[in-house]
Amino acid sequence: MSTRRIVIALLVSLAVVGGAAPLYAADLNDVIGVLPKFAIPMREVGDRFQNMYFAAKGGNWGLAFYMSKYMNGAMNPAKVTKPNEYPLWQSFYEEKFAPVNKAMMAKDLAAFEKEYTAVIKECNVCHSAMGYGFIKVVKQKAPSDQGIDYKVPSKAEDVPK
């Protein structure tokens, strides 16, 4: 069942249970309208992507993989708000980003750095192709979130499912 249909079913159920007036398409569009599109989730993606690098460099592979997992999850609203664009993200994460995740699982810093750098180039190619060439990803000199210990020894498998 599509995400849009699930949202509709949920809203209709809430209206029936709550005794509210019937929901109209405009109401669903109002709900979808307040969900983040691409810009807000991509901000989280960017921060997590940068943090991931410092976690891997610090040997905190669990944190690096956690950042990857939730970086991907941050894009879930786009399934509803940008259904034509979301598949671009999905294929990027499942194909272009997969070698980064593989390097994290292997705790292979050399492979991680190589694949991470390749992903930065892919991010910038995608941004340009979508008309956002003015958004250029670079590797930061420090993590986005300064309030995390990036040097806690861990494995990617430590991240709960």
PAVODO-788425 format. One line per field, with one value per atom (N, C-alpha, C): residue in three letters; atom name; z, x, y. Coordinates in pm, 1 decimal, decimal comma. Atoms other than C-alpha are relative to their C-alpha. Layout:
<sites>
r = (ala/...)
a = (CA/...)
z = (Z/...)
x = (X/...)
y = (Y/...)
</sites>
This chain:
<sites>
r = (met/met/met/ser/ser/ser/thr/thr/thr/arg/arg/arg/arg/arg/arg/ile/ile/ile/val/val/val/ile/ile/ile/ala/ala/ala/leu/leu/leu/leu/leu/leu/val/val/val/ser/ser/ser/leu/leu/leu/ala/ala/ala/val/val/val/val/val/val/gly/gly/gly/gly/gly/gly/ala/ala/ala/ala/ala/ala/pro/pro/pro/leu/leu/leu/tyr/tyr/tyr/ala/ala/ala/ala/ala/ala/asp/asp/asp/leu/leu/leu/asn/asn/asn/asp/asp/asp/val/val/val/ile/ile/ile/gly/gly/gly/val/val/val/leu/leu/leu/pro/pro/pro/lys/lys/lys/phe/phe/phe/ala/ala/ala/ile/ile/ile/pro/pro/pro/met/met/met/arg/arg/arg/glu/glu/glu/val/val/val/gly/gly/gly/asp/asp/asp/arg/arg/arg/phe/phe/phe/gln/gln/gln/asn/asn/asn/met/met/met/tyr/tyr/tyr/phe/phe/phe/ala/ala/ala/ala/ala/ala/lys/lys/lys/gly/gly/gly/gly/gly/gly/asn/asn/asn/trp/trp/trp/gly/gly/gly/leu/leu/leu/ala/ala/ala/phe/phe/phe/tyr/tyr/tyr/met/met/met/ser/ser/ser/lys/lys/lys/tyr/tyr/tyr/met/met/met/asn/asn/asn/gly/gly/gly/ala/ala/ala/met/met/met/asn/asn/asn/pro/pro/pro/ala/ala/ala/lys/lys/lys/val/val/val/thr/thr/thr/lys/lys/lys/pro/pro/pro/asn/asn/asn/glu/glu/glu/tyr/tyr/tyr/pro/pro/pro/leu/leu/leu/trp/trp/trp/gln/gln/gln/ser/ser/ser/phe/phe/phe/tyr/tyr/tyr/glu/glu/glu/glu/glu/glu/lys/lys/lys/phe/phe/phe/ala/ala/ala/pro/pro/pro/val/val/val/asn/asn/asn/lys/lys/lys/ala/ala/ala/met/met/met/met/met/met/ala/ala/ala/lys/lys/lys/asp/asp/asp/leu/leu/leu/ala/ala/ala/ala/ala/ala/phe/phe/phe/glu/glu/glu/lys/lys/lys/glu/glu/glu/tyr/tyr/tyr/thr/thr/thr/ala/ala/ala/val/val/val/ile/ile/ile/lys/lys/lys/glu/glu/glu/cys/cys/cys/asn/asn/asn/val/val/val/cys/cys/cys/his/his/his/ser/ser/ser/ala/ala/ala/met/met/met/gly/gly/gly/tyr/tyr/tyr/gly/gly/gly/phe/phe/phe/ile/ile/ile/lys/lys/lys/val/val/val/val/val/val/lys/lys/lys/gln/gln/gln/lys/lys/lys/ala/ala/ala/pro/pro/pro/ser/ser/ser/asp/asp/asp/gln/gln/gln/gly/gly/gly/ile/ile/ile/asp/asp/asp/tyr/tyr/tyr/lys/lys/lys/val/val/val/pro/pro/pro/ser/ser/ser/lys/lys/lys/ala/ala/ala/glu/glu/glu/asp/asp/asp/val/val/val/pro/pro/pro/lys/lys/lys)
a = (N/CA/C/N/CA/C/N/CA/C/N/CA/C/N/CA/C/N/CA/C/N/CA/C/N/CA/C/N/CA/C/N/CA/C/N/CA/C/N/CA/C/N/CA/C/N/CA/C/N/CA/C/N/CA/C/N/CA/C/N/CA/C/N/CA/C/N/CA/C/N/CA/C/N/CA/C/N/CA/C/N/CA/C/N/CA/C/N/CA/C/N/CA/C/N/CA/C/N/CA/C/N/CA/C/N/CA/C/N/CA/C/N/CA/C/N/CA/C/N/CA/C/N/CA/C/N/CA/C/N/CA/C/N/CA/C/N/CA/C/N/CA/C/N/CA/C/N/CA/C/N/CA/C/N/CA/C/N/CA/C/N/CA/C/N/CA/C/N/CA/C/N/CA/C/N/CA/C/N/CA/C/N/CA/C/N/CA/C/N/CA/C/N/CA/C/N/CA/C/N/CA/C/N/CA/C/N/CA/C/N/CA/C/N/CA/C/N/CA/C/N/CA/C/N/CA/C/N/CA/C/N/CA/C/N/CA/C/N/CA/C/N/CA/C/N/CA/C/N/CA/C/N/CA/C/N/CA/C/N/CA/C/N/CA/C/N/CA/C/N/CA/C/N/CA/C/N/CA/C/N/CA/C/N/CA/C/N/CA/C/N/CA/C/N/CA/C/N/CA/C/N/CA/C/N/CA/C/N/CA/C/N/CA/C/N/CA/C/N/CA/C/N/CA/C/N/CA/C/N/CA/C/N/CA/C/N/CA/C/N/CA/C/N/CA/C/N/CA/C/N/CA/C/N/CA/C/N/CA/C/N/CA/C/N/CA/C/N/CA/C/N/CA/C/N/CA/C/N/CA/C/N/CA/C/N/CA/C/N/CA/C/N/CA/C/N/CA/C/N/CA/C/N/CA/C/N/CA/C/N/CA/C/N/CA/C/N/CA/C/N/CA/C/N/CA/C/N/CA/C/N/CA/C/N/CA/C/N/CA/C/N/CA/C/N/CA/C/N/CA/C/N/CA/C/N/CA/C/N/CA/C/N/CA/C/N/CA/C/N/CA/C/N/CA/C/N/CA/C/N/CA/C/N/CA/C/N/CA/C/N/CA/C/N/CA/C/N/CA/C/N/CA/C/N/CA/C/N/CA/C/N/CA/C/N/CA/C/N/CA/C/N/CA/C/N/CA/C/N/CA/C/N/CA/C/N/CA/C/N/CA/C/N/CA/C/N/CA/C/N/CA/C/N/CA/C/N/CA/C/N/CA/C)
z = (0,0/0,0/0,0/11,0/-93,6/128,0/-117,7/175,9/-3,4/13,1/42,9/41,4/-37,1/79,3/149,4/-145,0/432,4/73,9/-62,8/525,6/-12,9/21,3/372,6/92,7/-85,7/557,1/146,0/-138,2/884,6/28,4/-20,4/844,1/-1,0/4,9/748,4/128,1/-124,5/1048,3/117,1/-108,7/1281,6/-7,8/16,4/1137,3/43,7/-35,5/1182,3/151,1/-143,7/1535,9/77,2/-69,4/1635,3/-31,5/34,9/1481,3/-78,8/77,0/1264,0/-133,7/133,6/932,8/-96,0/96,9/632,9/-48,6/49,7/511,3/-150,9/142,8/170,1/-45,6/55,8/-61,6/48,2/-46,5/48,4/138,5/-133,4/406,1/-7,1/18,0/297,3/-55,7/55,0/91,5/106,2/-110,8/403,0/86,1/-79,9/595,9/-74,3/79,9/316,1/-9,4/12,8/286,1/117,2/-115,7/637,5/23,4/-10,3/596,7/-71,1/67,2/508,0/-138,9/137,5/135,8/-10,7/12,4/42,5/79,9/-58,9/187,3/147,3/-143,2/556,6/24,8/-19,2/541,7/-52,1/53,1/325,8/94,6/-99,2/597,1/103,9/-93,9/837,7/-65,1/74,1/572,7/1,1/5,1/537,3/132,7/-132,2/909,2/37,5/-34,6/958,9/-87,7/91,3/653,4/49,4/-50,9/795,4/130,5/-126,9/1144,0/-21,9/32,4/990,9/-25,8/32,9/861,8/126,7/-122,2/1202,6/91,7/-76,9/1368,0/-55,3/61,3/1121,2/29,4/-29,3/1163,5/145,3/-141,7/1540,6/40,3/-31,8/1517,2/60,2/-52,7/1627,5/-115,9/116,8/1348,2/26,1/-34,2/1533,9/-21,9/20,1/1536,4/-148,2/144,1/1171,5/-69,6/63,5/1070,5/47,2/-54,0/1296,4/-79,2/77,7/1113,3/-139,8/133,4/780,8/1,7/-9,9/888,7/15,9/-25,8/1019,3/-102,9/113,0/733,8/-107,1/97,9/503,0/47,6/-54,5/730,7/-1,3/0,6/735,9/-129,0/129,3/372,5/-15,6/11,7/443,2/-31,1/36,0/432,2/-151,0/144,4/67,7/-77,4/65,2/-13,2/-29,3/14,0/33,6/-66,0/45,5/-35,6/-136,1/128,3/-335,7/-62,0/47,1/-474,3/-131,2/125,2/-811,5/22,3/-28,1/-657,8/97,7/-101,4/-370,4/-60,7/57,8/-599,8/-35,1/24,9/-690,0/125,9/-127,6/-322,3/29,6/-32,3/-275,5/-81,5/82,6/-568,5/35,6/-43,7/-456,6/123,5/-126,1/-106,4/-19,7/17,5/-219,8/-94,2/97,5/-502,3/22,4/-10,3/-478,8/141,5/-138,5/-98,5/59,3/-53,1/-47,9/30,1/-32,9/-69,4/128,9/-126,2/220,5/116,5/-105,2/434,1/9,7/1,0/328,8/70,1/-64,7/437,4/150,5/-143,6/773,1/64,2/-55,0/827,8/14,2/-1,9/749,4/90,2/-78,4/972,9/-78,3/91,4/675,0/-28,8/11,5/707,3/-138,6/133,4/376,8/-103,2/92,8/184,1/30,0/-38,6/381,0/-57,4/48,7/294,7/-151,5/146,2/-73,4/-43,1/39,3/-96,2/46,4/-51,6/117,6/-94,1/94,1/-114,2/-133,0/124,5/-417,2/14,7/-23,6/-262,4/-2,1/4,9/-217,5/-145,4/142,9/-592,7/-56,1/47,7/-659,4/50,8/-55,2/-429,1/-87,2/76,9/-626,6/-143,5/133,9/-962,1/5,2/-14,5/-840,4/22,9/-25,2/-704,3/-130,0/127,6/-1041,1/-95,1/91,6/-1236,9/36,1/-44,4/-1027,6/2,9/4,2/-1075,4/124,8/-124,8/-740,1/2,0/9,4/-860,1/97,2/-98,7/-609,9/137,3/-125,1/-331,3/-23,8/20,0/-325,8/134,1/-122,4/-60,1/4,4/-26,0/86,9/130,9/-126,6/363,1/102,2/-104,3/679,0/76,3/-83,1/901,4/140,6/-131,5/1210,0/-18,4/13,0/1267,5/21,9/-16,8/1250,7/145,0/-139,6/1602,6/89,0/-87,8/1854,0/132,0/-128,8/2140,9/2,5/6,2/2050,0/12,0/-6,8/2139,5/-120,9/124,6/1798,1/11,4/-15,6/1942,5/90,2/-78,6/2132,6/-88,5/85,0/1997,3/-14,3/23,7/1835,8/-139,7/129,9/1540,3/-58,1/66,5/1283,2/47,0/-44,9/1405,5/136,2/-130,5/1743,6/-10,8/18,3/1596,3/5,4/-6,7/1698,7/-131,5/125,8/1410,2/-0,1)
x = (85,1/0,0/90,0/-83,3/141,5/-9,3/-4,0/238,9/-115,6/110,1/-17,2/-132,0/123,9/-297,1/-6,2/-4,3/-185,7/-35,7/30,4/-195,4/-148,9/143,3/-542,9/-83,2/74,9/-669,3/8,8/-17,4/-526,3/-83,8/77,0/-683,9/-150,4/142,7/-1021,9/-40,2/28,7/-1007,7/-9,6/3,2/-929,5/-125,7/120,1/-1215,4/-124,2/116,3/-1463,3/-4,7/-5,5/-1350,5/-27,1/15,7/-1338,7/-130,0/127,0/-1677,1/16,8/-25,0/-1520,7/-71,9/58,9/-1661,9/85,0/-77,2/-1559,1/122,3/-122,1/-1207,5/-9,1/-4,1/-1163,0/144,6/-134,8/-860,9/82,8/-73,4/-767,4/58,4/-51,3/-729,1/127,3/-118,9/-483,0/113,4/-103,4/-296,9/55,0/-46,6/-280,5/99,8/-90,3/-121,9/132,1/-121,0/121,5/78,0/-65,2/193,2/88,2/-82,3/335,3/114,3/-111,4/562,5/121,4/-119,4/922,7/15,5/-19,9/1001,4/139,2/-137,2/1368,0/98,1/-99,1/1542,8/26,9/-20,0/1486,2/62,8/-67,1/1562,9/143,8/-136,4/1868,3/95,8/-84,9/1999,1/45,3/-35,7/1985,6/93,5/-88,3/2140,7/141,9/-133,0/2429,0/72,4/-62,4/2493,6/42,3/-33,2/2480,5/114,4/-106,7/2701,1/135,1/-125,7/2966,5/41,9/-30,8/2943,9/53,6/-40,0/2982,0/151,0/-142,0/3326,0/85,6/-78,8/3454,5/-14,9/19,5/3304,0/89,0/-84,2/3478,0/147,7/-140,1/3807,7/35,9/-24,4/3769,4/-16,6/19,3/3701,6/-136,0/135,0/3340,3/-90,8/71,2/3199,3/-150,0/141,6/2870,3/-65,8/54,0/2816,6/-3,3/-3,5/2920,4/-118,3/110,0/2668,3/-135,2/121,8/2401,9/-32,6/20,4/2450,5/-50,4/44,3/2410,0/-144,7/135,9/2096,8/-102,4/96,8/1924,3/8,2/-9,5/2054,2/-99,2/94,1/1859,1/-143,9/134,3/1554,4/-51,8/41,4/1551,5/-72,3/61,9/1440,2/-139,1/130,7/1123,2/-116,8/113,1/886,9/-10,6/0,5/988,1/-75,0/81,1/810,2/-139,5/133,8/487,1/5,4/-1,9/589,5/64,5/-70,3/815,4/10,4/-3,0/714,7/75,6/-75,3/878,6/150,1/-141,5/1211,0/56,3/-49,4/1230,7/75,7/-75,7/1335,5/144,3/-138,5/1645,9/83,5/-70,2/1743,6/17,1/-2,8/1655,8/107,1/-101,0/1869,0/140,1/-129,7/2152,4/47,6/-39,8/2153,5/26,3/-13,4/2108,1/113,4/-103,5/2362,7/130,4/-122,2/2610,5/56,9/-44,4/2623,2/34,5/-21,3/2633,4/147,0/-139,8/3016,4/48,0/-36,2/3042,3/-47,4/52,6/2818,2/80,9/-80,2/3017,6/134,6/-128,2/3342,9/-16,8/25,2/3186,8/-15,1/20,0/3078,4/134,0/-131,2/3433,4/100,5/-90,6/3585,7/128,9/-111,8/3809,6/8,4/-8,4/3912,7/46,4/-48,9/4103,7/-112,8/112,7/3803,4/-107,8/99,8/3571,5/36,3/-41,0/3772,1/-13,0/10,2/3786,8/-146,7/141,5/3412,6/-72,7/59,8/3315,5/30,4/-40,9/3511,1/-73,9/74,7/3345,4/-145,2/138,8/3003,1/-12,7/4,2/3084,0/-10,8/7,2/3145,7/-138,1/133,8/2818,1/-107,6/95,0/2628,3/-1,1/-10,1/2755,2/-49,1/53,5/2674,0/-152,6/145,4/2319,3/-58,1/48,3/2275,7/-3,8/-4,5/2382,4/-108,3/99,4/2158,3/-141,8/133,7/1857,5/-19,8/11,8/1927,7/49,4/-50,9/2098,5/153,0/-145,6/2457,1/66,7/-53,6/2500,8/15,3/-20,2/2486,2/114,1/-119,2/2834,9/46,1/-43,0/2921,1/152,7/-143,8/3271,2/18,5/-30,3/3437,1/34,7/-23,4/3419,8/128,4/-120,2/3720,6/-35,5/47,7/3510,6/-142,4/135,4/3189,0/-106,9/112,8/2852,2/-44,1/43,8/2766,1/122,7/-117,4/3036,0/-25,5/35,9/2849,8/3,4/-8,0/2938,0/146,3/-133,5/3242,1/15,6/-17,2/3352,0/103,3/-108,5/3623,0/-35,5/42,0/3415,8/16,1/-17,0/3534,5/-131,1/123,8/3242,5/5,3/16,2/3132,7/-133,9/126,2/2862,1/-111,7/101,8/2682,0/-57,8/50,5/2634,8/-128,2/119,2/2357,1/-124,9/123,7/2015,6/-75,4/75,9/1800,5/-116,9)
y = (-116,7/0,0/123,4/-118,8/339,7/83,2/-86,8/587,0/99,1/-96,7/836,1/-64,2/69,6/577,8/-27,4/23,7/495,7/129,1/-128,3/865,3/31,0/-24,4/897,8/-88,3/92,8/588,1/42,2/-44,0/715,5/123,6/-122,2/1057,5/-26,6/33,8/911,8/-71,5/71,3/677,0/95,4/-98,3/964,0/85,6/-82,2/1166,2/-76,6/81,2/879,1/-21,0/24,4/796,9/128,2/-127,0/1161,6/70,9/-62,2/1240,6/128,8/-121,6/1508,6/-5,9/-7,5/1623,9/-83,0/78,3/1416,5/77,6/-62,8/1482,6/15,7/-26,7/1633,8/-0,6/3,2/1624,0/119,3/-117,7/1976,2/-23,1/28,2/1850,1/-84,6/82,8/1582,3/85,1/-87,8/1840,3/93,1/-83,0/2059,5/-77,3/84,0/1772,0/-19,8/19,4/1697,1/130,4/-130,3/2069,2/38,2/-35,3/2090,2/-98,9/94,2/1788,5/57,9/-51,0/1869,4/-61,4/46,7/1841,2/-62,2/48,5/1793,6/85,5/-90,3/2099,1/-29,6/24,1/2029,3/-137,5/128,7/1656,0/0,1/-2,3/1728,2/71,0/-64,8/1959,3/-103,2/106,5/1665,4/-100,9/90,6/1441,4/55,4/-60,9/1685,7/-4,8/3,5/1711,2/-141,9/139,3/1335,0/-52,1/41,4/1279,9/51,0/-55,9/1511,5/-68,4/65,9/1356,6/-141,5/136,6/1010,0/-8,2/-1,3/1099,2/2,5/-13,9/1203,5/-121,0/123,5/897,0/-111,0/104,0/666,4/27,8/-35,9/855,1/-29,6/23,7/814,0/-146,7/142,0/438,3/-29,9/19,3/485,9/-42,2/51,1/269,4/-13,4/5,5/225,6/134,9/-133,7/600,6/35,3/-28,4/626,8/-67,5/71,8/359,5/53,2/-62,0/511,7/127,4/-122,7/842,5/-33,7/41,6/663,8/-45,7/54,1/480,2/111,8/-106,1/792,0/112,4/-90,9/1004,7/-46,0/55,4/775,0/17,8/-13,1/777,4/143,2/-140,6/1158,2/36,7/-30,7/1149,0/-61,5/65,7/946,1/94,1/-87,0/1249,0/24,6/-25,3/1294,7/-109,0/103,2/967,0/53,7/-57,0/1163,6/137,2/-138,7/1522,5/19,3/-8,6/1462,6/-140,2/138,9/1121,5/-20,6/14,4/1190,3/11,3/-19,1/1294,5/-103,8/93,7/1043,5/-118,6/112,0/754,7/35,3/-41,3/957,2/-17,6/18,7/964,3/-148,6/142,5/598,3/-73,0/67,9/484,3/48,9/-51,5/713,4/-75,3/63,9/564,1/-149,3/145,0/203,8/-39,3/35,1/218,8/76,3/-81,5/506,8/0,5/-8,3/512,9/-137,1/135,6/133,2/-30,8/29,1/112,7/67,2/-66,6/360,8/-86,8/87,4/139,5/-129,6/123,7/-167,3/22,9/-31,3/-0,2/16,8/-13,9/88,3/-137,1/134,7/-272,9/-73,0/64,8/-385,0/72,6/-83,8/-113,5/28,7/-23,8/-30,0/150,1/-145,7/334,3/43,6/-38,6/346,3/-9,9/16,0/210,6/103,9/-99,1/437,9/136,7/-132,3/750,8/8,6/1,9/652,8/12,0/1,0/582,7/125,8/-123,1/882,3/116,5/-105,3/1111,5/-15,4/24,0/948,7/44,9/-40,5/1011,9/152,8/-146,3/1380,8/45,2/-35,2/1400,1/-31,9/39,3/1213,8/95,5/-98,2/1452,2/125,2/-124,0/1747,2/-17,5/29,0/1583,9/1,5/5,9/1515,3/139,4/-135,4/1867,9/80,2/-72,6/2011,2/-48,0/56,5/1776,2/41,3/-39,1/1880,1/152,1/-145,7/2251,8/70,1/-56,7/2305,2/0,3/-0,8/2340,3/94,8/-94,0/2621,4/-64,7/74,2/2358,7/-97,8/83,2/2210,3/-55,6/68,6/1955,1/-2,3/10,1/1972,5/-77,1/67,1/1775,0/107,3/-99,9/1985,2/-29,2/15,5/2042,6/-48,4/44,2/1962,3/-53,1/54,5/1766,0/107,4/-92,2/1939,8/6,2/6,9/1825,6/-15,4/0,1/1914,8/-72,1/59,0/1747,1/-152,0/146,4/1388,2/-42,1/57,9/1178,9/-91,7/74,9/1053,3/-111,3/96,9/828,6/-117,5/116,3/569,5/-123,0/118,2/233,5/-77,4/75,0/48,7/-62,3/64,7/-163,8/43,0/-34,5/-89,2/-91,8/97,2/-401,2/35,3/-41,6/-230,6/81,8/-82,5/-14,7/-89,1/81,4/-154,2/4,1/10,4/-270,1/90,0)
</sites>
